[in-house]
């Protein structure tokens, strides 16, 4: 189920909220009430996850059962039989790697084997379960925390709600057991809170507008641009900048909606984006972009590899390997591997050069970081290296500006405006959005300054109504694919 859909907004969300806050009228006991509310959220989350494909449920339920039992066994054997605890930990790692490897990378592996050895092994064309990278990574992090004695396994209901809580189930943010379960067990959070409901709706509508209005409009330009067999310079840069803006508004919009939904249930979900395009370096950008993934990669890959504690060369290698793994985590294609590899190289090279880079004017550093990110986002979006070559050729085709090709990006088979109107429309929209990402407050800052008054109410209603008018366009969140 998609947040930006009629069925979610007008049926699923109201019914779950209604049921959640009716339970206190039926159950007076604090602990029993909290358990009942958590069970309701688990049931709702299973419906949410299996809405489009019920077979997804078998995969995620199996994943939860195996990981929970292994974590429980690790905790039981921790003192009496540490060798068995370690065996359970290794089995947990292998199980999760196999699960994500089979569904996400099987065909990718076979395609490369067939190419290298000229073999003809059959592809399975497996349907990728929604959010498998997210809920698998989340459970892997839990197993590591239990093994290191940083976390304790509690009841099965607590573990289920940790994995399944629908606002962050399929695209994050990637949350920690220790930051979520105390909230779900907190009896003071079981009652209706008008402030949380108001601020949650406000945040949800901001995210909905980002996704349904902005990101889905940009998706038209991007899809049309990448479908072209050749691109002039104007269309190529418009396509690449549009995608960099699309993926930001799409994914940060989802994260905002997740945070807003969490607030409606009195649950605080961590922020995932903090104005990443205002960054002065790639290191800073990745501390502001998909923050919870960066935290997980740092905690479970970069630091165990040695982090920055073993000299400059080892730090360079550790940074490179972390982003190489990040690229592969994002998708089963060599374009993702290349994207992650180049990101890692830039960040690894920034560290020894930070004093020299600091002498460059801030505006130039921000601009350069953004432009390089735009170029790398093009690799991330491309379906193959042929598309990468097509767009990149246009980006540097100084002899073929071809501004009239902008009409091909704007074309949606509904309206046919003159070329001049298309050019003004696209450039004006991109300029406005660039102003927003570079100069305006981010969602966190907007939420922190939130005040429930008439002006805010009018703004929220405007965002909601304008967004709902755009819901007829069929689209999914970009990160559902990962």
C-alpha positions in Angstrom: 0.0 0.0 0.0 1.3 3.5 -0.9 0.9 6.5 1.5 0.1 8.7 -1.5 -3.1 6.8 -2.5 -6.8 7.2 -1.9 -7.2 3.9 -0.1 -4.5 4.7 2.4 -5.5 8.3 3.1 -9.3 7.9 3.1 -9.7 4.3 4.4 -6.7 2.6 5.9 -5.2 5.5 7.9 -8.5 6.8 9.4 -9.6 3.3 10.4 -6.3 2.4 12.1 -6.3 5.7 14.0 -9.9 5.3 15.0 -9.3 1.8 16.3 -6.1 2.8 18.1 -7.8 5.5 20.0 -11.0 3.7 20.7 -9.2 0.9 22.5 -8.6 3.1 25.6 -12.4 3.3 26.0 -12.6 -0.5 25.9 -9.6 -1.5 28.0 -8.7 0.4 31.1 -5.6 -1.5 32.2 -2.4 0.3 31.1 -0.3 -2.7 30.2 -3.2 -4.6 28.6 -4.2 -1.5 26.6 -0.6 -1.0 25.3 -0.5 -4.7 24.3 -3.8 -4.4 22.5 -2.7 -1.3 20.6 0.5 -2.9 19.6 -1.4 -6.0 18.3 -3.7 -3.7 16.3 -0.7 -1.9 14.8 0.9 -5.3 13.9 -2.3 -6.5 12.2 -2.7 -3.2 10.4 0.9 -3.4 9.3 0.5 -6.9 7.9 -2.5 -5.7 5.9 -0.5 -2.7 4.7 2.4 -4.9 3.6 0.4 -7.6 1.9 -2.1 -5.3 0.3 -0.7 -5.7 -3.3 0.7 -9.1 -3.0 -0.3 -11.5 -0.2 2.8 -13.7 -0.9 5.0 -10.9 0.6 3.5 -11.8 4.0 5.0 -15.3 4.0 8.5 -13.9 3.4 8.4 -11.2 6.1 6.7 -13.5 8.6 9.3 -16.1 8.0 12.1 -13.5 8.4 10.6 -12.3 11.7 10.2 -15.8 13.1 13.7 -16.9 12.2 15.5 -13.8 13.4 13.5 -13.6 16.7 14.2 -17.3 17.5 17.9 -16.9 16.7 18.2 -13.7 18.8 16.4 -15.4 21.7 18.7 -18.4 21.4 21.8 -16.1 21.4 20.5 -14.5 24.6 19.8 -17.8 26.3 23.1 -19.3 25.4 25.1 -16.2 26.0 26.6 -17.1 29.4 26.2 -20.9 29.6 27.2 -21.9 26.1 28.9 -18.9 24.3 30.0 -21.2 21.3 26.3 -21.9 20.6 25.4 -18.2 20.9 28.1 -17.4 18.3 26.8 -20.2 16.1 23.3 -18.7 16.3 24.7 -15.3 15.4 26.5 -16.7 12.3 23.4 -18.5 11.3 21.4 -15.3 11.6 23.9 -13.4 9.4 23.8 -16.2 6.8 20.0 -16.4 6.8 19.6 -12.7 6.2 22.3 -12.5 3.6 20.7 -15.5 1.8 17.2 -14.0 2.0 18.2 -10.7 0.5 20.7 -12.4 -1.8 18.2 -14.8 -3.3 15.4 -12.4 -3.9 17.4 -9.3 -4.9 20.7 -10.6 -6.4 20.0 -14.1 -7.8 19.3 -12.9 -11.4 22.1 -10.4 -11.2 24.5 -13.1 -10.2 23.3 -15.5 -12.9 23.4 -12.8 -15.6 27.0 -12.2 -14.8 27.9 -15.9 -14.7 26.2 -16.3 -18.1 28.1 -13.4 -19.5 31.6 -14.4 -18.1 31.4 -18.1 -18.8 29.1 -17.9 -21.9 26.7 -20.2 -20.0 22.9 -20.3 -20.3 21.6 -20.7 -16.7 17.9 -19.7 -16.5 16.9 -16.6 -14.7 14.1 -16.8 -12.1 12.8 -13.2 -12.6 11.9 -13.1 -8.9 9.5 -10.5 -7.7 11.4 -8.3 -5.2 9.5 -8.2 -1.9 8.7 -4.6 -0.9 11.3 -3.1 1.4 13.3 -6.3 1.8 16.6 -4.3 2.1 15.1 -2.2 4.9 13.5 -4.8 7.1 16.5 -7.2 6.6 19.1 -4.6 7.5 17.0 -3.6 10.5 16.9 -7.2 11.8 20.5 -7.7 11.0 21.4 -4.7 13.1 19.3 -6.1 16.0 21.1 -9.5 15.8 24.4 -7.7 16.0 23.2 -5.6 19.0 22.0 -8.6 20.9 25.3 -10.5 20.2 27.3 -7.5 21.5 24.9 -7.3 24.5 23.8 -3.8 23.5 20.2 -4.9 23.3 18.0 -7.5 25.1 15.3 -9.6 23.5 11.9 -8.9 24.9 8.5 -10.4 24.0 7.6 -11.5 20.5 4.9 -8.8 20.2 7.6 -6.1 20.9 9.9 -7.6 18.2 7.0 -7.8 15.7 6.0 -4.1 16.2 9.7 -3.1 15.9 10.0 -4.7 12.5 6.5 -4.2 11.1 5.4 -0.7 12.2 3.9 0.3 8.9 5.0 4.0 8.7 8.7 2.9 8.4 8.3 -0.7 7.2 9.1 -0.6 3.5 11.4 2.4 3.0 12.7 3.4 6.5 13.9 5.3 8.3 16.0 2.4 9.6 15.2 2.5 13.3 16.9 0.9 16.3 15.2 -1.5 18.8 16.3 0.7 21.7 14.8 3.9 20.3 11.4 2.3 19.4 10.4 -0.4 21.9 10.5 1.9 25.0 8.0 4.1 23.1 5.7 1.2 22.2 5.8 0.1 25.9 5.2 3.6 27.3 1.7 3.6 28.7 1.6 7.4 28.6 1.6 7.2 24.8 -1.6 5.2 24.6 -4.0 8.2 24.9 -5.0 10.7 22.2 -2.6 13.7 22.1 -4.0 16.7 20.2 -0.6 18.3 19.8 0.9 15.2 18.3 -2.1 14.6 16.1 -1.9 18.2 14.8 1.8 18.2 14.2 1.7 14.7 12.7 -1.0 15.7 10.2 1.0 18.8 9.3 4.2 16.8 8.7 2.3 14.1 6.8 0.8 16.8 4.5 4.2 18.3 3.8 5.5 14.9 2.8 2.4 14.1 0.7 2.9 17.4 -1.2 6.5 16.7 -1.8 5.7 13.3 -3.2 2.4 13.7 -5.0 2.9 17.2 -6.4 6.6 17.8 -6.7 8.3 14.4 -7.1 5.6 12.9 -9.4 5.7 16.0 -11.6 9.5 15.8 -11.9 9.1 12.1 -12.7 7.5 13.0 -16.0 10.6 15.0 -17.1 13.0 12.4 -15.9 11.2 9.4 -17.5 10.9 11.3 -20.8 14.5 12.4 -20.7 15.9 8.9 -20.1 13.7 7.5 -22.8 15.3 9.7 -25.5 17.9 8.1 -27.8 19.9 11.3 -27.8 19.9 14.5 -25.7 21.0 18.0 -26.3 22.8 19.9 -23.6 19.7 21.7 -22.3 17.6 18.6 -22.1 20.4 16.5 -20.6 21.0 18.9 -17.7 17.3 19.4 -17.2 16.9 15.6 -17.0 19.7 15.2 -14.5 18.8 18.1 -12.3 15.1 17.0 -12.4 16.1 13.5 -11.1 18.3 14.9 -8.3 15.3 16.9 -7.2 12.9 14.1 -7.8 14.7 11.6 -5.6 15.1 14.1 -2.9 11.5 15.2 -2.8 10.3 11.6 -3.2 12.4 10.0 -0.5 12.3 12.9 2.0 8.6 13.2 1.3 8.2 9.5 2.3 10.3 10.1 5.4 8.2 13.1 6.4 5.0 11.1 6.0 6.5 8.3 8.1 7.5 10.8 10.8 4.0 12.4 10.7 2.3 9.1 10.9 4.4 8.1 13.8 3.4 11.3 15.6 -0.2 10.5 15.1 0.4 7.3 17.1 2.5 9.2 19.7 5.7 7.6 18.3 8.8 9.6 17.5 10.6 8.3 14.3 14.1 9.7 13.6 14.6 12.3 10.9 16.2 11.0 7.7 17.0 14.2 5.8 18.4 17.6 6.9 18.8 19.8 3.8 21.4 17.6 2.1 21.9 19.9 -0.9 23.1 22.7 1.4 26.2 20.6 2.1 29.7 21.9 1.5 31.2 18.4 0.9 30.2 14.8 0.2 30.9 13.8 3.7 28.5 16.4 5.0 26.0 15.5 2.3 25.9 11.9 3.5 25.5 13.0 7.0 22.3 14.8 6.0 20.9 12.3 3.4 19.3 9.0 4.4 20.7 9.7 7.9 19.6 6.4 9.4 21.2 4.3 6.6 24.4 6.2 7.1 24.2 5.5 10.9 23.7 1.8 10.2 26.5 1.6 7.6 28.9 3.4 10.0 27.9 1.2 13.0 27.9 -2.2 11.3 30.4 -1.8 8.5 32.7 1.2 8.7 33.6 1.0 12.4 34.0 -2.8 12.5 36.4 -2.5 9.5 38.5 -0.2 11.7 36.9 3.2 10.8 39.5 6.0 10.9 41.5 4.4 13.8 44.1 2.6 11.7 45.9 5.2 9.6 45.1 7.2 6.5 45.4 4.3 4.0 43.1 2.0 6.0 40.6 4.9 6.5 40.6 5.4 2.7 40.0 1.7 2.1 37.3 1.4 4.8 35.4 4.4 3.4 35.6 3.0 -0.1 34.4 -0.4 1.0 31.5 1.0 3.0 30.2 3.0 0.0 30.8 0.1 -2.3 28.6 -2.1 -0.1 26.1 0.8 0.0 25.9 0.9 -3.8 25.3 -2.9 -4.0 22.7 -2.6 -1.2 20.7 -0.1 -3.3 20.3 -2.4 -6.2 21.4 -5.4 -8.2 23.1 -3.6 -11.1 26.5 -2.5 -12.0 25.3 1.1 -12.3 24.6 1.0 -8.5 28.0 -0.5 -7.8 29.6 2.3 -9.9 27.6 5.0 -8.2 28.6 3.7 -4.7 32.2 3.3 -5.7 32.5 6.9 -7.0 30.7 8.2 -3.9 33.2 6.3 -1.7 36.2 7.7 -3.7 35.0 11.3 -3.3 34.4 11.0 0.4 37.7 9.1 1.0 39.7 11.8 -0.9 38.0 14.6 0.9 39.4 13.7 4.3 43.1 14.3 3.6 42.2 17.4 1.5 39.9 19.0 4.0 42.3 21.9 4.9 42.8 22.8 1.2 39.1 22.5 0.5 38.2 24.7 3.4 40.0 27.6 1.6 37.5 27.5 -1.2 34.5 29.9 -0.8 31.5 28.2 0.7 29.2 29.0 -2.1 31.5 27.3 -4.6 31.9 24.2 -2.4 28.1 23.9 -2.1 27.6 24.4 -5.8 30.4 21.9 -6.8 29.1 19.2 -4.3 25.6 19.6 -5.8 26.7 19.4 -9.4 28.8 16.2 -8.7 25.8 14.7 -6.9 23.6 15.5 -9.9 26.1 13.7 -12.2 26.2 10.7 -9.9 22.4 10.6 -9.5 22.3 10.2 -13.3 24.2 6.9 -12.9 21.9 5.9 -10.1 18.8 6.4 -12.2 20.0 4.9 -15.4 18.8 1.4 -16.2 22.1 0.5 -18.0 25.3 2.1 -19.1 23.9 2.9 -22.5 21.5 5.4 -20.8 24.4 6.7 -18.8 26.3 7.4 -22.0 23.3 9.0 -23.6 22.7 11.5 -20.8 26.4 12.2 -20.1 27.1 12.8 -23.8 24.3 15.4 -23.8 25.7 17.0 -20.6 29.0 17.9 -22.4 27.6 18.4 -25.9 28.4 22.2 -26.0 27.7 22.4 -29.7 24.1 21.1 -29.4 22.2 23.1 -26.8 18.9 22.2 -28.6 16.6 24.0 -26.2 13.6 23.1 -28.2 14.0 19.5 -27.0 12.7 20.6 -23.6 9.2 20.1 -25.1 10.0 16.3 -25.3 10.6 16.3 -21.5 7.4 18.1 -20.6 5.2 16.1 -23.0 2.5 14.1 -21.1 0.0 13.3 -23.9 -2.6 15.5 -22.2 -1.6 19.0 -23.3 0.3 20.3 -26.2 1.7 23.7 -25.4 4.0 25.8 -27.6 7.7 25.1 -27.1 8.3 28.5 -25.5 5.7 27.8 -22.8 7.2 24.4 -22.1 10.7 26.0 -21.7 9.4 28.7 -19.3 7.4 26.1 -17.4 10.2 23.6 -16.8 13.0 26.2 -16.1 10.8 28.2 -13.8 9.8 25.0 -11.9 13.4 23.8 -11.6 14.5 27.3 -10.5 11.8 27.5 -7.8 12.6 24.0 -6.5 16.4 24.8 -6.4 15.5 27.9 -4.3 13.5 25.7 -1.9 16.3 23.1 -1.4 19.1 25.7 -1.0 17.3 28.6 0.8 14.2 27.4 2.6 13.7 25.6 5.9 13.7 21.8 5.9 10.9 19.7 7.3 12.6 19.3 10.7 12.9 23.1 11.1 9.3 23.5 10.0 8.1 21.0 12.5 10.1 22.5 15.3 8.5 25.9 14.6 5.0 24.3 14.3 2.2 26.2 16.0 -1.4 25.1 15.8 -3.1 28.2 14.6 -5.3 29.4 11.8 -2.4 30.1 9.5 -0.9 26.7 9.9 -4.3 25.0 9.5 -4.9 26.8 6.3 -1.4 25.9 5.0 -2.0 22.2 5.9 -5.4 22.1 4.3 -4.0 23.7 1.1 -1.2 21.1 1.0 -3.6 18.3 1.5 -6.2 19.4 -1.0 -3.6 20.2 -3.7 -1.9 16.9 -3.1 -5.2 14.9 -3.3 -5.9 16.4 -6.7 -2.6 14.8 -7.9 -3.2 11.3 -6.6 -4.8 10.1 -9.8 -1.2 9.7 -11.2 0.0 6.2 -10.6 3.4 6.1 -9.1 5.4 4.4 -6.3 8.1 5.7 -4.1 11.5 5.3 -5.7 12.9 3.5 -2.6 10.2 0.9 -2.8 12.5 -0.7 -5.4 15.3 -1.2 -2.9 
